[in-house]
Amino acid sequence: MGVNELSAVLWRERELLELLTFKLEEEQLLLTAGKSRWIEHATREVEQVLERLRAAGLERTVEVAVVAEEWGTEGETPLRELVDHAPDGPWADIFTSHLRAMTELTRQIKQLRDENEQFLRAAARSTQETLATVNTDPATYDATGSGRSTSTSSHLFDGRL
């Protein structure tokens, strides 16, 4: 374990953030195209990526603690502060690059999440408005094909009750 492992974990986490960005954009395309039948699948895929991100976050926490100990700082040091304690060499630049990329991806994800939430709210509002205008009085058709309301009164069939 050490800095190489931490860098590998950060790469995996970045890839997952990129995948989440893709899945949210995919969900947005479905929402804007009105393809609501696939939203459940897209949402499930987003949730799966989020689960993988949680696991990667735990792995990162463990690796940061190991590197923090190697570099002589506290084990619970956030990655941003760990960069400040990096020894001379390329690691400070590598971890700074990871942080910048992950911060930008997180910003994009937040923006997509907010936009998708607005689309979902608009779709829900539209559905509610449509349902409010639906006639709840069911009609049946007679022999001529004309619609008529059903009644609870008795009907004669074949001349008898």
HUPEVEN-V216273 format. One record per pair of residues at least 24 apart in sequence whose C-alpha atoms are under 7 Angstrom apart, sorted by the first residue. I is the first residue (numbers start at 1). J is the second residue. D is the distance in whole Angstrom. If there is no record, write none. Layout:
i/j/d
I/J/D
I/J/D
//
This chain:
i/j/d
2/63/7
2/66/6
2/67/5
3/67/6
5/63/7
6/60/7
6/63/5
6/64/7
9/60/6
10/60/7
10/98/7
13/53/7
13/56/6
14/102/6
16/49/7
16/53/6
17/105/6
18/105/7
20/46/6
20/49/6
21/109/6
24/112/6
24/113/7
25/112/7
28/116/6
31/119/7
//
